[in-house]
Amino acid sequence: MPSFDIVSKVEQQEVLNAVENSNRELTTRFDFRGIKVEFELKDEAITMKAEAEFQLQQMREIFLAKAVKRGLDVRSFEEEKVVHSGKTYSQVLKLKQGIDKDMSRKVVALIKESKIKVQAAIQGDEVRVTGKKRDELQEVIALLRQSDLGQPFQYQNFRE
């Protein structure tokens, strides 16, 4: 039976490239001259540090523009609250890796409501969809691309 997996992964190397490009742009921008600002990537989070809160907003726009140029989906990043300590403001952008249980249930429910003759099963942080016909699987992919669930999905292991 044909099947494929629905996953949500962010290419770590592309995130690193976007962070480095953003840091490079900060050094060339006139409005950031003489100010201590930086992007830092650690594990699954990007930390932005600046001397003022409005600078964080500008930095976020710079980073998201660089991420889009690198082919990353903006919905892959989750913003946390701005933290103020001493003279610096910081904000963390977390990477959404994998599909959590609530989102998996939403995906499975959406597939079942569509009445397409396929089976969807949650397997850890991904969802496996199996069906008798390849066309039905392609309908599921089209359905998920149209629906806005707030998280980007990739479709892997398309097997006959």
Buried (B, 14 or more C-beta within 10 A) or exposed (E): EBBBBBBBBBEEEBBEBBBEBBBEBBEEEEEBEEEEBBBEBEEBBBBBBBEBEEBBBBBBEBBBBBBEEBEBBEBBBEEEEBEEEEEEBBBBBBBBBBBEEEBBEBBBEBBEEBEBEBBBEBEEBBBBBBBEEEEBBBBBBEBBEEEEBEBBBEBEEBEE
